[in-house]
Amino acid sequence: MSDKPHLPEQEQPESCALSRRDFLKLSAATAGGAALLSSLPIFGRLQAAQAQTLSGNSPLSEPERQIYSVCLQCNTGCGIKVKIWEGVASKIEGNPYSPWTLHPHLPYKTPIAEAGTIEGGLCPKGQAGLQTAYDPYRIVSVLKRRPGTKRGEGQWITISFEQALDEIVNGGDLFGEGQVEGLKDVYALRDPKVAKAMADFVKRIVDEKDAEKKRALVEEFKTTFADHLDKLIDPDHPDLGPKNNQFAFIWGRLKNGRGDLVRRFVNSGIGSINANGHTTVCQGSLYFAGKAMSEQWDGSKFSGGQKFYWQADLKSSRFAIFIGANMFEANYGPPLRVAPITEGVVDRGLRYAVVDPRFSKAASKAWKWVPIKPGEDSALGLGMMRWMFEHERINKRFLSAANKAAANAIGETSWTDAVWLVHLKNGKPGKLVRGSELGLVTRLAERDENGKEVTVYVAEDGTKFKFDPFVALVDGKPTPIDPNSTELPVYGDLFVDTTLQNAAGEPIAVKSGLQIIREAAFEKTIEEWAAIADIKPSDIIELAREFTSYGTQAVIDIHRGASQHTNGFYTSLIFFTLNALIGNFDHKGGLSKPTTYDRLGSRAKGPFDLAKMSNGANVPFGLDILRTTISYEKSTLFNGYPAKRPWFPLATDIYQEDLPSIGDAYPYPVKIAMFYMSAINYALPAAHKMTEVLADPKKLPLIIASDILVGETSMYADYIFPDLSYLERWEFHGSHPSVTYKVENVRNPAISLPGWPMVKVFGQEIPLSFEALVLGIAERLELPGFGPNGLGEGVPLIYPEDYYLRMVANLAYGEKEDGSDGVPEADDREVEIFLKARAHLPKQVFDAERWKAILGNDEKLWRQTIYVLNRGGRWQDEGKDYKGDMLANAYAKQINLYQEKTATTINSMTGEPFAGYPRYFPPHLSSIGEPIEDGDEYAFTLITYKEITMTKARTISNYWLLAVMPENTLIMNAADAQRLGLRHGDLVRISSASNPRGVWDLQNGTEIPMIGKLKVVQGMRPGVVAFGLGWGHWASGSRDIVIDGRTVKGDVRRQAGFHANAAMRTDPVLQNVTLTDLAGGSAVFYSTKVKVEKV
């Protein structure tokens, strides 16, 4: 079916109080043929909906005119209520069932018929989401780069969905530039059995430590798989994997549901290892510090760490310190977190401090504001730590508990390894001490209950361990530890620095983990730590004293301001360790973690165990382009230090490394990249370096983008496939660490745009969308896991709902196999509301009979699923998140204050091991660990922040928000401005040592200078300048493009302001990427030195 629908003329409804001319003032996109949303038959309905919203007797409070879903104007994911008039979303409010937007939120059993007039709170971005959905610059046809033109020139032709799929799958001379490989060419290894055998052999190669034996294994591999070597990227380096890995999927904002589909498509479908997210542009080091601290001992190694972090339970905190966290304007996010803070300040006596160079709105209401030197947050943390140790203001009871049994015995749910003993090698901490080394246990062989021979370790008293146990001193006596034992509690000595005798009678130097941390804090005096952070010693002392005055109801809450530095991993460890020193993990008012209901059905083994539902799967293996799956030393590419580019064994999703790695063809060339909801060359620091790769087909031969606009990244694509907005699609938004409830937020279609193209995949019509793109490719390549038997014999995956609706049903069914954890069934009135609310959706989007059949026509499950969808998700009720003074949804595992895995991991650029504990490292280091000095002319440190009205790349189309703040400014302290002779409102240029001209080079003949208006304030640390993210666009409807020979005029309002990320420092060694935290992966936002000059 054609994706260029007939577009009938629309008459203006009589009820419309807003003229078409007035409405079109929202956009200049009035010429684009059938390629843009402005051509669809929607404007008349929009006007009528606007009139209904403005009228005093609107029926929009009727539940039949409301659909509950989830916002995506930022990543907070607030529950929303979309109010609909004649099929058009006319207003967006907060969902009163959601703990994000109403405090306390409605009980889950509240009938949906009673919720129509109850609104949750929502920020301006959330309410302006209508303008994201109805942006006239949205693309509605597949766009192909016009042959004979270069990437980024803005010359497009429309082609059918079918033609586009054929071209990207089959390749060819697509642009008159020579042969381009298609997806069928990189989908080389298609036999899962061969892939599995290769993967197993590659593991042998990787695990072999002897260089000669490793080379011999490579030769043996080549002989063993001689008939399949043509499927590999490089047979001499089989650990690079198959050619399949030369397809990379790179995403910006991707949530579960679609994320599950992506992994099914890329990993088990095409068989590529390269499905890469954006974590490190947000707060990567924070996530990966959490991962390192949550690694669990499985009997042979530390593994299973979660990519997550902890945040404050602000509902019950009595004191909080916010570090690099913009609480009232951004973070996660004002509707969710501001209410507990303001209620706490007014009603509960909550005190809080803000550590931030900028005097934010949160700082204006704080007990204390500390305008710290950017990047030196760790000095503050270590100064506080020193004071706490000196004054014994630590929770000794919590810290002495060495395992689960000990924690349980004292009423705790989590425990640390603070008292475990650590080896010292040449004075440096290394591996943890094992019991057999000290003769505490004897290794024996015995047979288990199945008759299999196993190794056990037996202590003198007959206690058996399944592994060589760890060790703590208990009243000076070495004692073996099983961290997960529930029967053998161990309480260790906190501070140990001694020499023990090993089993052979030789001396070994050991320290407890807490002793090592204490010594890190004592490397400097409080005065010296204060000098590094350029704050007063009294600031450190006052914060430490207050922090230790509320038991476990004090908390330090950190975010990207502390994380996005070259030392961000260790800064994050420091502040999580401070929380551990007072023992506030899992406590009411302390640190909490996110908890979600199981959408995949694995915990209850149904009703749909989606991870196991498939008609087959390919086996991805090998090294990913970000170099996270194999350590450098184990790879066949190892060639001494430094490596050509950094390897990241402790992190994943290194967003800033995707394109530079592709550009350098390291570790191998990528033939095809698909970008989803990505503005990679806008969002990243030094993002102009990304554009150099995007614009060059020799470096990246084929680019496919899924986007709703011709955006900053997709403007360089060879093909852009239109996608649905967040009001039209499915996703499962999950939770955030500060949410103490167990939840799942369900984004589901609230609208479908009249005239939106429908396309055929697997013989069925579905909306032109990301799902259509994936399913269309899967059909042509015959990928496993898709099609009529995609979810198993006779169970199709041909509609998006085949996958997503089953996820909702899993949420409704609950996590107990007998279904006793399920939600109530929707009664007849709820079913009626559900059906009427969706009556405006076309059958390709909503078909009640088809949906019910997906659930096996199970009436109970169908009604339970309706119950969840009617509320936009599933949430625990108020009060269910606590068990006495503890969190009901507790972390309840080991917290690694000392990390053996980190301490034994080698930095690929220096050849030295990473430190396995929180300690001080200076910020602003190169990839080989050297300080960067850019000269006195670059006198200001550049930082960023967010205004409540803007989200990075995707809200510039919302004119209601631009009406509030049309452009951003460069904020500077008044004393600095006076010294430079600058005044409020002056135009200034921002430049740096790595971008001395201060421009964005778009690689298409256009340069955009980084020039903006100056805002002079008192509330900014001297020597620091800041700008708000989200303005200064060069695509997304801001500039002219040509489609099918017709010029679509850009709207200059979308260009307003400036974007200074291109001034951010590139690494002086690598030169084509921003500075990076090699432990935690973060892209560095907050340490570039810049020059500010009047224009």
Protein Blocks (a to p, Z undefined) as FASTA:
>chain_A
ZZbdcdddddddfklcbdfklmmmmpcclbgcjmbmklpcfklmmmmmmmmmmpmkbckl
pmklcccdddfkbmnopacddddeehiafbdcddfkbmkloccdddfklcfklmmmpccd
ddfklmmmmmmmmomkbcfbdcdddehiaehklpacdddfklmmmmmmngpafnonapcd
dfklmmmblcfklmmmmmmmmmmmmmpmblklmmmmmmmmmmmmmmmmmmpmblmlmmno
pfklmpccddfbdcehjlmmmmmmmmmmnopabdcdfklmmmmmlmmmmmmmmpccehja
cehiacddddddfklpcbdcdehiafklnmjdfklmmmmmmmmmmmnopacddddfbacf
klmmpfbdcdddehilmmmmmmmmmmmmmnopacfklmmpmbfklmmmnopabdcfklpc
cddeehiacddddfklnopaccdddddfkopacdddddfkopacfbdcddddeehiacdd
dfkbcklccdddfbdcdddddfkopacddddfklmmmmmmmmpcfklmmmmnopafklmm
mmmmmmmmnojmbccdddfklmmccklmmmmmmmmmmmmmnopghiahiacddddddfko
mmnopablfklgccbdcddedjdfkopmbcfklpmkbgcjadfbdcdfkbghilklmmmm
mmnopabdcfbdcdehiafklmpghklmmmmmmmmmklmmbacdddfbdcfklmmpmbdc
ddddfklcccdebiafklmbdcddddddfbdcehiacddeehiacdddfklmmmmmmmmn
opghiajklnoghiacfbfklmmmmmmmmmmnopcfklpmpccdddfklmmmmmmmmmmp
cfklocfklmmmmnoopaklmmmmmmmmmnopacddehjlpghjbcfbbgkiacdfbafk
lmmpccfknopacdfbdcdddehiafkopacdebjklmbccdddddfkbghjlmmmmmkl
mmmmmbacddddfklmmmnopaehiacddddfklmnopacehnopacdddddddddfkbc
ehiacddehihiabehlaccdeehiacdddfklmggcdfklmpccdfklopaccddfkno
pacfklcccddddZZ
